[in-house]
Amino acid sequence: MPEEGIAKFRELRTALGLHPVFIHTSYLINLASAKPDLLERSIALLIREMDSADLVGADHVVLHTGSASRDDGETGRRRAVKALSTVSRKHTWKSSLLLENTAGERGDISSRIIDLAEIMDKTGDALIGGICLDTCHAFQAGYEISKEEGVAEVAEEIERHMGLEKVKLIHLNDSKRAFNSRVDRHEHIGSGAIGTDGLGRFINHPAFRDVPLILETPKKSDDDDPRNLKIVRGFFKW
């Protein structure tokens, strides 16, 4: 990474008052893979991503742990924990790793809150600082956050299994597919199956109202991001 680019990023971050700063790892990383060569490359790439995060002064690094493919989730999580423990022993970084919940597609090992908690507990706090909660993924994995009781269910499970303070980031997205379809397809805010009422209730829930938000909505034109942001800003009630 060019030194002038790093210096410019740090300068702009200070000037704009950006805090905290998040980096998302490459989607090529698969710590649940049964293929030794892919697993080895994934560990090396994650270490590189953590090094890059420290170079730019990022606070957190968001990770999809990967897919176990045809293996069961428990087997995949064991592989991911072993891989994360290997990474943790290599170095200590200022940036902390955040595990992101997934949509429950075939091979997913981290679609439920209890799955994320298991990986965190067995890996330890030296590397993992918390989770990134994606609304589309949660909805697809069986948390009906379009309804008040679904939002409460997610909050209760997080509090019970890891503590609400572990939620460091929310990826706020609507869902293109219907509830519990287990397909990861994001949609514009208010244009999907979760809807404006559901997403508005979600970010105004006491468990999530102070958590930083990042949109991962589709972008086909330059107008898409400002339109989604305007809708989200209208949700805030404080």
For each residue, the residues with C-beta under 8 A, 3 or more apart:
1: 5 6 52 55 56
2: 5 6
3: 6 7
4: 7 8
5: 1 2 8 9
6: 1 2 3 9 10 55 56
7: 3 4 10 11
8: 4 5 11 12
9: 5 6 12 13 56
10: 6 7 13 14 56 57
11: 7 8 14 15
12: 8 9 15 16 18
13: 9 10 16 18 19 21 57
14: 10 11 17
15: 11 12
16: 12 13
17: 14
18: 12 13 21
19: 13 59
20: 59 60 168 212
21: 13 18 56 57 58 59 60
22: 58 59 60 61 62 98 132 169 212 214
23: 49 52 53 56 58 60 61 62 95
24: 61 62
25: 29 45 46 49 61 62 63 64
26: 29 45 49
27: 64
28: 41 42 45
29: 25 26 42 45 46 49 63 64 66
30: 33 38 39 42 66 67
31: 39 42 43 46 65 66 79 80 83 84
32: 65 66 67 68 71 76 77 79 80 107 109
33: 30 38 39 42 66 67 68 69 79
34: 39 68 69 71 79
35: 38 39
36: 39 40
37: 40 41
38: 30 33 35 41 42
39: 30 31 33 34 35 36 42 43 79 83
40: 36 37 43 44
41: 28 37 38 44 45
42: 28 29 30 31 33 38 39 45 46 66 83
43: 31 39 40 46 47 83 86 87
44: 40 41 47 48
45: 25 26 28 29 41 42 48 49
46: 25 29 31 42 43 49 50 63 83 87
47: 43 44 50 51 87 90 91
48: 44 45 51 52
49: 23 25 26 29 45 46 52 53 61
50: 46 47 53 54 61 87 91 93 95 97
51: 47 48 54 55 91 93
52: 1 23 48 49 55 56
53: 23 49 50 56 58 60 61 93 95
54: 50 51 57 58 93 94 95
55: 1 6 51 52
56: 1 6 9 10 21 23 52 53
57: 10 13 21 54 94
58: 21 22 23 53 54 61 95
59: 19 20 21 22 95 96
60: 20 21 22 23 53 95 96 97 98 129 130 132 168 169
61: 22 23 24 25 49 50 53 58 95 96 97 98
62: 22 23 24 25 98 100 132 169
63: 25 29 46 97 98 99 100
64: 25 27 29 100 102 110
65: 31 32 77 80 84 99 102 109 110 119
66: 29 30 31 32 33 42 76 80 109
67: 30 32 33 76 105 106 107 108 109
68: 32 33 34 71 72 73 75 76 77 79 107 108 109
69: 33 34 106 107
70: 107
71: 32 34 68 75 76 107
72: 68 75 76
73: 68 76 77 108 109 115
74: 77 78
75: 68 71 72 78 79
76: 32 66 67 68 71 72 73 79 80 107 109
77: 32 65 68 73 74 80 81 109 110 115 118 119
78: 74 75 81 82
79: 31 32 33 34 39 68 75 76 82 83
80: 31 32 65 66 76 77 83 84 109 110 119
81: 77 78 84 85 118 119 122 123
82: 78 79 85 86
83: 31 39 42 43 46 79 80 86 87
84: 31 65 80 81 87 88 97 119 123 127 128
85: 81 82 88 89 122 123 124
86: 43 82 83 89 90
87: 43 46 47 50 83 84 90 127
88: 84 85 123 124 126 127
89: 85 86
90: 47 86 87
91: 47 50 51
92: 126
93: 50 51 53 54 96 127
94: 54 57
95: 23 50 53 54 58 59 60 61
96: 59 60 61 93 127 128 129 130 168
97: 50 60 61 63 84 127 128 129
98: 22 60 61 62 63 128 129 130 131 132 168 169
99: 63 65 110 116 119 120 128 130 131 132
100: 62 63 64 110 131 132 133 134 137 171
101: 110 111 112 113 116 131 132 133 134 137 138 141
102: 64 65 105 108 109 110 111 134 137 141 184
103: 108 111 136 137 140 141 182 183 184
104: 108 111 137 140 141 142 180 182
105: 67 102 108 182 183 184
106: 67 69
107: 32 67 68 69 70 71 76
108: 67 68 73 102 103 104 105 111 141
109: 32 65 66 67 68 73 76 77 80 102 115 119
110: 64 65 77 80 99 100 101 102 115 116 119
111: 101 102 103 104 108 115 137 141 142 182
112: 101 115 116 141 142 157
113: 101 116 117 154 157 158 161 162
114: 117 118 157 161
115: 73 77 109 110 111 112 118 119
116: 99 101 110 112 113 119 120 131 161 162
117: 113 114 120 121 161 162
118: 77 81 114 115 121 122
119: 65 77 80 81 84 99 109 110 115 116 122 123 128
120: 99 116 117 123 125 128 130 131 162 166
121: 117 118 124
122: 81 85 118 119
123: 81 84 85 88 119 120 127 128
124: 85 88 121 127 128
125: 120 128 129
126: 88 92
127: 84 87 88 93 96 97 123 124
128: 84 96 97 98 99 119 120 123 124 125
129: 60 96 97 98 125 166 168
130: 60 96 98 99 120 162 165 166 167 168
131: 98 99 100 101 116 120 158 162 166 167 168 169
132: 22 60 62 98 99 100 101 168 169 170 171
133: 100 101 138 154 158 167 169 170 171 208 211
134: 100 101 102 137 138 170 171 173 216
135: 138 139 145 170 171 172 173 174 175 194 199 202
136: 103 139 140 171 173 174 175 184 185 186 187 192 194 216
137: 100 101 102 103 104 111 134 140 141 171 184
138: 101 133 134 135 141 143 145 154
139: 135 136 143 144 145 146 175 179 180 193 194
140: 103 104 136 137 175 177 179 180 181 182 183 184
141: 101 102 103 104 108 111 112 137 138 180 182
142: 104 111 112 180
143: 138 139 150 153 154
144: 139 147 149 150 153 179 180
145: 135 138 139 150 151 154 194 198 199 202
146: 139 150 179 193 194 195 197 198
147: 144 150 151 198
148: 151 152 201
149: 144 152 153
150: 143 144 145 146 147 153 154 198
151: 145 147 148 154 155 198 201 202 205
152: 148 149 155 156 205
153: 143 144 149 150 156 157
154: 113 133 138 143 145 150 151 157 158
155: 151 152 158 159 164 205 207 208
156: 152 153 159 160
157: 112 113 114 153 154 160 161
158: 113 131 133 154 155 161 162 163 164 166 167 207
159: 155 156 163 164 207
160: 156 157
161: 113 114 116 117 157 158
162: 113 116 117 120 130 131 158 166
163: 158 159 166
164: 155 158 159 167 207
165: 130
166: 120 129 130 131 158 162 163
167: 130 131 133 158 164 170 207 208 211
168: 20 60 96 98 129 130 131 132 211 212
169: 22 60 62 98 131 132 133 211 212 213 214
170: 132 133 134 135 167 203 208 211 212 213 214
171: 100 132 133 134 135 136 137 213 214 215 216
172: 135 189 199 202 203 213 214 215 216 232
173: 134 135 136 186 187 189 192 215 216 217
174: 135 136 186 187 188 189 190 191 192 193 194 195 199 217
175: 135 136 139 140 178 179 185 186 187 192 193 194
176: 183 185 186 187 192 193
177: 140 181 183 185 193
178: 175 181 193
179: 139 140 144 146 175 193
180: 104 139 140 141 142 144
181: 140 177 178
182: 103 104 105 111 140 141
183: 103 105 140 176 177
184: 102 103 105 136 137 140
185: 136 175 176 177
186: 136 173 174 175 176 192 216 217 218
187: 136 173 174 175 176 191 192 193 217 218
188: 174 191 192 217 218 224 227 228
189: 172 173 174 196 199 215 217 228 231 232
190: 174 195 196 199 231
191: 174 187 188
192: 136 173 174 175 176 186 187 188 195
193: 139 146 174 175 176 177 178 179 187
194: 135 136 139 145 146 174 175 198 199 202
195: 146 174 190 192 198 199
196: 189 190 199 200 231 235
197: 146 200 201
198: 145 146 147 150 151 194 195 201 202
199: 135 145 172 174 189 190 194 195 196 202 203 232 235
200: 196 197 203 204 235
201: 148 151 197 198 204 205
202: 135 145 151 172 194 198 199 205 208
203: 170 172 199 200 208 209 213 232 235 236
204: 200 201 208 209 235 236 237 238
205: 151 152 155 201 202 208 209
206: 209
207: 155 158 159 164 167
208: 133 155 167 170 202 203 204 205 211
209: 203 204 205 206 238
210:
211: 133 167 168 169 170 208
212: 20 22 168 169 170
213: 169 170 171 172 203 232
214: 22 169 170 171 172
215: 171 172 173 189 225 228 229 232
216: 134 136 171 172 173 186
217: 173 174 186 187 188 189 224 225 228
218: 186 187 188 224
219: 224 225
220: 224
221: 224
222: 225 226
223: 226 227
224: 188 217 218 219 220 221 227 228
225: 215 217 219 222 228 229
226: 222 223 229 230
227: 188 223 224 230 231
228: 188 189 215 217 224 225 231 232
229: 215 225 226 232 233
230: 226 227 233 234
231: 189 190 196 227 228 234 235
232: 172 189 199 203 213 215 228 229 235 236
233: 229 230 236
234: 230 231
235: 196 199 200 203 204 231 232
236: 203 204 232 233
237: 204
238: 204 209
